[in-house]
Amino acid sequence: MTNNIKGARFPGRYLQGPGALSMLGGEVAAFAQQAVVLLDGGVFDILRDKVLAAFDGKASAELVRHGGECSDAEIARIVELASKAGAGVIVGIGGGKALDTAKAAAHGLSLPVIIVPTIASSDAPCSALAVVYNEDGGVAYDKFLPRNPDLVLVDTAIISQAPSRFLIAGIGDALATYYEADACRDSGAANCLGMPGLEVAHAIARACRDTIFEYGAAAVAECDAKTAGPAMERVVEANILLSGIGFESGGVASAHGIHHGLCELPDVHHHLHGEKVAIGVLAGLKLRGKEDEFRRVLAFCQSVRLPTRLADIGIQEVTEDKLRIVAERACRPGEITHNEPLAIDAGMLVAALRALPV
């Protein structure tokens, strides 16, 4: 009998700190002597020399500029390049699309993958998931991978140089981790392994919430000052590692379901994933009638400059038609919104969205 089995999933290893990029060559050499390094076009010229210096005398690297999209064509291009180069490991450096391309290409070649995020805007770096896009920028499908990255290497000195908005968005994404894992535990919903999460998943999700509540505002101030201080170190760990383990192993629910619904509106397309997820957290707490926690989360979001109003994510004119579009997408059959421990319909979600601050 396997119906009582619970599970959790993790990256192979996770290393974090200022200057961590300098360790990359030695870490690559533990896997293979030849690597293909997929470097995000947005940071290619900034990091190229540092990446090559990290490899000097330790392993060989063929640097490739990412094409900008995680598409089937771009994944196939990297697979071909890595095959011709005789690579024994693929490294992805940059934002989410470059990292997802590296993960998918490594899977296609059955090679290990090392992930080096340059922003802390979501928990994607640790996950066994690649979001594949069409060439026009629309989402094509989610590619679920059989294992998590072999190594996630996080240089907080690099992350501290990115605009604070990215760190803040990562806090929004991490904010959902505990509330969604809690909902899945209450409802008995499965995690990303298709089974209930082990208790360690819920402990990590809780630690994620507590960490960002305690250190979030100070971390944003440090990031504003382009400094990888102690608060930022804690929040980067929460945004990337704790949230990554927490969502895959604890499960996801209405916050991300509402995010999916919001993405149906062109109004929000210039806003980051975590910014929309923060709205989803607030609306989800309204759905569950958790008014005390709603007020706590609302005050926290305001303290770290996260959106709390629909207008903050571009929905300046809140109409019944727009709310209905969001709610019907979020509540469609089989959607993760239904992992909540109560029956939710579109009318309930419209009411929850209308109850947000204005």
C-alpha positions as CSV (number, residue, x, y, z in Angstrom):
1,M,0.0,0.0,0.0
2,T,1.4,3.4,-1.0
3,N,-1.6,5.7,-0.2
4,N,0.0,6.8,3.1
5,I,3.4,7.7,1.6
6,K,4.5,11.4,2.0
7,G,7.4,13.0,0.2
8,A,9.7,16.0,-0.2
9,R,12.2,17.2,-2.9
10,F,15.4,19.3,-2.7
11,P,18.2,20.6,-4.9
12,G,21.3,18.4,-4.7
13,R,23.3,21.2,-3.0
14,Y,22.8,24.9,-2.2
15,L,25.7,27.4,-1.6
16,Q,25.1,31.1,-0.9
17,G,27.2,34.1,0.0
18,P,29.0,37.1,-1.4
19,G,31.7,36.1,-4.0
20,A,30.2,32.6,-4.4
21,L,30.6,32.9,-8.2
22,S,34.4,32.5,-7.8
23,M,33.7,28.9,-6.7
24,L,32.0,28.0,-10.0
25,G,35.0,26.5,-11.8
26,G,35.9,24.2,-8.9
27,E,32.3,23.1,-8.5
28,V,32.0,22.4,-12.2
29,A,35.2,20.3,-12.1
30,A,33.5,18.0,-9.6
31,F,31.1,17.0,-12.3
32,A,33.1,17.3,-15.6
33,Q,36.1,19.1,-17.2
34,Q,34.0,20.6,-20.0
35,A,31.0,22.8,-19.4
36,V,28.6,24.8,-21.5
37,V,27.7,28.0,-19.6
38,L,24.4,29.6,-20.7
39,L,24.7,33.3,-19.7
40,D,21.7,35.6,-19.6
41,G,21.9,38.2,-22.3
42,G,21.1,40.9,-19.8
43,V,24.2,40.2,-17.7
44,F,26.5,38.7,-20.3
45,D,28.8,41.7,-20.7
46,I,28.7,42.4,-17.0
47,L,29.6,38.9,-15.8
48,R,31.5,37.4,-18.7
49,D,35.0,38.1,-17.4
50,K,34.1,37.0,-13.8
51,V,32.7,33.7,-15.1
52,L,35.9,33.0,-17.2
53,A,38.1,33.9,-14.2
54,A,36.2,31.5,-12.0
55,F,37.0,28.7,-14.5
56,D,40.7,29.6,-14.9
57,G,42.8,26.5,-14.3
58,K,39.9,24.5,-13.0
59,A,37.7,23.4,-15.9
60,S,36.9,24.5,-19.5
61,A,33.9,26.6,-20.3
62,E,32.1,27.5,-23.5
63,L,30.1,30.6,-22.9
64,V,26.9,31.0,-24.8
65,R,24.6,34.0,-24.8
66,H,21.0,33.1,-24.0
67,G,18.6,33.9,-26.8
68,G,16.1,35.6,-24.4
69,E,13.3,33.0,-24.4
70,C,13.0,29.6,-22.8
71,S,11.5,28.1,-25.9
72,D,11.7,24.7,-27.6
73,A,13.9,26.2,-30.2
74,E,16.3,27.7,-27.7
75,I,16.4,24.5,-25.6
76,A,17.2,22.5,-28.8
77,R,20.0,25.0,-29.7
78,I,21.7,24.6,-26.3
79,V,21.3,20.8,-26.6
80,E,23.1,20.9,-29.9
81,L,25.9,23.2,-28.7
82,A,26.5,21.1,-25.6
83,S,26.6,17.9,-27.6
84,K,29.1,19.4,-30.1
85,A,31.2,20.7,-27.2
86,G,31.3,17.4,-25.5
87,A,30.0,19.1,-22.3
88,G,29.6,17.0,-19.2
89,V,27.6,19.6,-17.3
90,I,25.5,22.6,-18.2
91,V,25.5,25.8,-16.2
92,G,22.7,28.4,-16.3
93,I,23.5,32.0,-15.1
94,G,20.9,34.8,-15.0
95,G,17.2,35.2,-14.6
96,G,14.4,32.6,-14.8
97,K,14.2,32.0,-18.5
98,A,18.0,31.4,-18.9
99,L,17.9,29.1,-15.8
100,D,14.9,27.2,-17.1
101,T,16.6,26.8,-20.5
102,A,19.7,25.3,-18.9
103,K,17.6,22.9,-16.8
104,A,15.6,21.7,-19.8
105,A,18.7,21.3,-22.0
106,A,20.5,19.4,-19.3
107,H,17.6,17.1,-18.9
108,G,17.5,16.5,-22.7
109,L,21.1,15.3,-22.6
110,S,20.9,13.5,-19.2
111,L,23.6,15.9,-17.8
112,P,23.9,17.5,-14.4
113,V,22.9,21.2,-14.2
114,I,24.3,24.0,-12.1
115,I,22.1,27.0,-11.5
116,V,23.4,30.5,-10.7
117,P,20.6,33.0,-10.2
118,T,21.5,36.7,-10.6
119,I,18.2,37.9,-9.0
120,A,16.2,36.6,-6.1
121,S,12.8,37.4,-7.6
122,S,11.2,33.9,-7.2
123,D,11.8,30.4,-5.9
124,A,12.3,28.9,-9.4
125,P,16.1,28.3,-9.2
126,C,15.8,25.3,-6.9
127,S,12.8,23.7,-8.6
128,A,12.5,20.7,-11.0
129,L,10.4,22.8,-13.4
130,A,11.0,24.7,-16.6
131,V,8.3,27.1,-18.0
132,V,8.6,26.8,-21.8
133,Y,7.3,29.8,-23.9
134,N,6.3,30.3,-27.4
135,E,8.5,32.5,-29.6
136,D,5.9,35.3,-29.2
137,G,6.3,35.3,-25.4
138,G,3.2,33.3,-24.5
139,V,3.4,30.3,-22.2
140,A,3.5,27.1,-24.2
141,Y,3.7,24.5,-21.3
142,D,5.3,23.6,-18.0
143,K,8.1,21.0,-18.4
144,F,8.3,18.9,-15.2
145,L,11.7,17.4,-14.7
146,P,12.6,14.2,-12.9
147,R,15.1,15.9,-10.5
148,N,16.0,19.3,-9.1
149,P,19.3,21.1,-10.0
150,D,22.4,19.3,-8.9
151,L,23.8,22.6,-7.4
152,V,22.3,26.1,-6.9
153,L,25.1,28.6,-6.4
154,V,23.9,32.0,-5.1
155,D,26.3,35.0,-5.1
156,T,24.6,37.6,-3.0
157,A,27.0,40.3,-4.0
158,I,25.7,40.0,-7.5
159,I,22.0,39.8,-6.4
160,S,22.5,43.0,-4.3
161,Q,23.3,45.0,-7.4
162,A,20.0,44.2,-9.1
163,P,17.1,46.6,-8.7
164,S,15.3,46.2,-5.3
165,R,12.0,45.4,-7.1
166,F,13.3,41.9,-8.0
167,L,14.1,41.1,-4.3
168,I,10.7,42.5,-3.3
169,A,8.9,40.4,-5.9
170,G,10.8,37.3,-4.5
171,I,9.4,38.2,-1.1
172,G,5.9,38.2,-2.6
173,D,6.4,34.8,-4.1
174,A,7.9,33.5,-0.8
175,L,5.0,35.0,1.1
176,A,2.7,32.4,-0.5
177,T,4.7,29.4,0.5
178,Y,3.5,29.0,4.1
179,Y,-0.2,29.9,3.4
180,E,-0.4,27.5,0.4
181,A,1.4,24.6,2.2
182,D,-0.9,25.2,5.2
183,A,-4.0,25.1,2.9
184,C,-2.8,21.8,1.3
185,R,-2.2,20.2,4.7
186,D,-5.7,21.2,5.9
187,S,-7.3,19.9,2.7
188,G,-5.1,16.9,2.1
189,A,-4.1,18.1,-1.4
190,A,-1.0,16.7,-3.0
191,N,2.3,18.5,-3.4
192,C,4.4,18.6,-6.6
193,L,5.3,15.0,-6.2
194,G,1.6,14.0,-6.3
195,M,1.5,13.1,-2.6
196,P,1.1,14.8,0.8
197,G,4.2,16.7,2.0
198,L,6.4,15.4,4.8
199,E,6.3,17.4,8.1
200,V,9.7,18.9,7.1
201,A,8.0,20.7,4.2
202,H,5.7,22.5,6.5
203,A,8.4,23.3,8.9
204,I,10.5,24.9,6.1
205,A,7.4,26.7,4.8
206,R,6.8,28.2,8.3
207,A,10.5,29.2,8.5
208,C,10.2,30.9,5.2
209,R,7.3,33.0,6.4
210,D,8.9,33.8,9.7
211,T,12.2,34.8,8.0
212,I,10.7,37.2,5.6
213,F,8.5,38.8,8.3
214,E,11.5,39.3,10.5
215,Y,14.1,40.4,8.0
216,G,12.1,41.6,4.9
217,A,12.1,45.4,5.5
218,A,15.7,45.4,6.5
219,A,16.7,43.3,3.5
220,V,14.9,45.7,1.2
221,A,16.8,48.6,2.8
222,E,20.1,46.8,2.3
223,C,19.2,46.1,-1.3
224,D,18.3,49.7,-1.9
225,A,21.9,50.5,-0.7
226,K,23.3,47.8,-3.0
227,T,24.6,45.9,0.1
228,A,24.5,42.2,0.7
229,G,24.0,42.6,4.5
230,P,22.9,40.0,7.1
231,A,19.1,40.7,6.5
232,M,19.5,40.3,2.8
233,E,21.4,37.0,3.2
234,R,18.4,35.6,5.2
235,V,15.8,36.9,2.8
236,V,17.6,35.6,-0.3
237,E,17.8,32.2,1.4
238,A,14.1,32.4,2.1
239,N,13.2,33.6,-1.4
240,I,15.2,31.0,-3.3
241,L,15.8,27.9,-1.0
242,L,13.1,27.8,1.7
243,S,10.4,28.9,-0.7
244,G,11.6,26.5,-3.4
245,I,11.5,23.5,-1.1
246,G,8.3,24.7,0.6
247,F,6.2,25.1,-2.6
248,E,7.4,21.8,-4.2
249,S,7.2,19.7,-1.1
250,G,4.3,21.5,0.7
251,G,2.0,22.2,-2.2
252,V,0.4,25.2,-3.9
253,A,-3.1,26.7,-3.7
254,S,-5.1,29.8,-4.2
255,A,-2.3,32.4,-4.2
256,H,-0.9,31.0,-7.4
257,G,-4.3,30.1,-8.7
258,I,-5.3,33.7,-8.4
259,H,-2.0,34.7,-10.0
260,H,-2.9,32.6,-13.0
261,G,-6.3,34.4,-13.2
262,L,-4.7,37.8,-13.0
263,C,-2.4,36.9,-15.9
264,E,-5.5,36.8,-18.1
265,L,-5.7,40.5,-18.0
266,P,-3.4,42.6,-20.2
267,D,-3.3,45.2,-17.5
268,V,-0.9,43.2,-15.4
269,H,1.6,42.0,-18.0
270,H,4.3,44.4,-17.0
271,H,4.3,43.3,-13.4
272,L,6.4,40.6,-11.9
273,H,5.3,37.1,-10.8
274,G,5.8,37.7,-7.1
275,E,3.9,41.1,-7.3
276,K,0.8,39.3,-8.6
277,V,1.3,36.4,-6.1
278,A,1.2,38.9,-3.2
279,I,-2.3,40.0,-4.3
280,G,-3.2,36.3,-4.5
281,V,-2.1,35.8,-0.9
282,L,-4.2,38.7,0.3
283,A,-7.3,37.5,-1.6
284,G,-6.8,33.9,-0.5
285,L,-6.8,35.0,3.2
286,K,-10.1,36.8,2.5
287,L,-11.5,33.7,0.9
288,R,-10.7,31.7,4.1
289,G,-12.0,34.4,6.4
290,K,-8.6,34.8,8.1
291,E,-9.1,38.5,8.9
292,D,-6.4,38.7,11.6
293,E,-3.8,37.1,9.3
294,F,-5.0,39.3,6.4
295,R,-4.3,42.5,8.4
296,R,-0.9,41.1,9.5
297,V,0.1,40.3,5.9
298,L,-1.3,43.6,4.6
299,A,0.9,45.6,7.0
300,F,3.9,43.5,6.1
301,C,3.3,44.0,2.3
302,Q,3.1,47.7,2.9
303,S,6.4,47.6,4.9
304,V,8.3,46.0,1.9
305,R,6.6,47.9,-0.9
306,L,4.6,44.9,-2.2
307,P,1.3,45.5,-4.0
308,T,-1.8,45.5,-1.9
309,R,-4.3,47.0,-4.3
310,L,-5.4,45.8,-7.7
311,A,-4.3,49.2,-9.0
312,D,-0.8,48.5,-7.8
313,I,-0.5,45.7,-10.4
314,G,-2.0,47.8,-13.3
315,I,-5.7,47.2,-12.9
316,Q,-6.7,50.9,-12.7
317,E,-10.3,50.3,-13.7
318,V,-11.7,47.4,-11.6
319,T,-14.8,46.2,-13.5
320,E,-17.1,43.3,-12.9
321,D,-16.0,41.8,-16.2
322,K,-12.3,41.9,-15.3
323,L,-12.9,40.4,-11.9
324,R,-15.0,37.6,-13.5
325,I,-12.3,36.8,-16.0
326,V,-9.7,36.5,-13.2
327,A,-12.1,34.4,-11.0
328,E,-13.2,32.0,-13.7
329,R,-9.6,31.3,-14.8
330,A,-8.5,30.8,-11.2
331,C,-11.5,28.6,-10.4
332,R,-11.6,26.4,-13.5
333,P,-11.8,22.6,-12.9
334,G,-8.6,21.1,-11.8
335,E,-6.9,24.4,-10.9
336,I,-4.7,24.6,-7.8
337,T,-7.1,27.1,-6.3
338,H,-9.2,24.1,-5.4
339,N,-6.4,22.8,-3.1
340,E,-7.9,25.1,-0.5
341,P,-9.8,23.4,2.4
342,L,-13.1,24.8,1.3
343,A,-15.2,24.8,-1.9
344,I,-14.4,27.9,-3.9
345,D,-16.4,29.3,-6.8
346,A,-15.9,32.3,-9.0
347,G,-18.4,34.4,-7.2
348,M,-16.5,33.9,-3.9
349,L,-13.3,35.0,-5.5
350,V,-14.8,38.1,-7.1
351,A,-16.0,39.1,-3.6
352,A,-12.5,38.4,-2.2
353,L,-10.9,40.6,-4.8
354,R,-13.4,43.4,-4.2
355,A,-12.6,43.2,-0.5
356,L,-8.9,44.2,-1.1
357,P,-7.8,47.8,-0.2
358,V,-8.6,50.5,-2.8
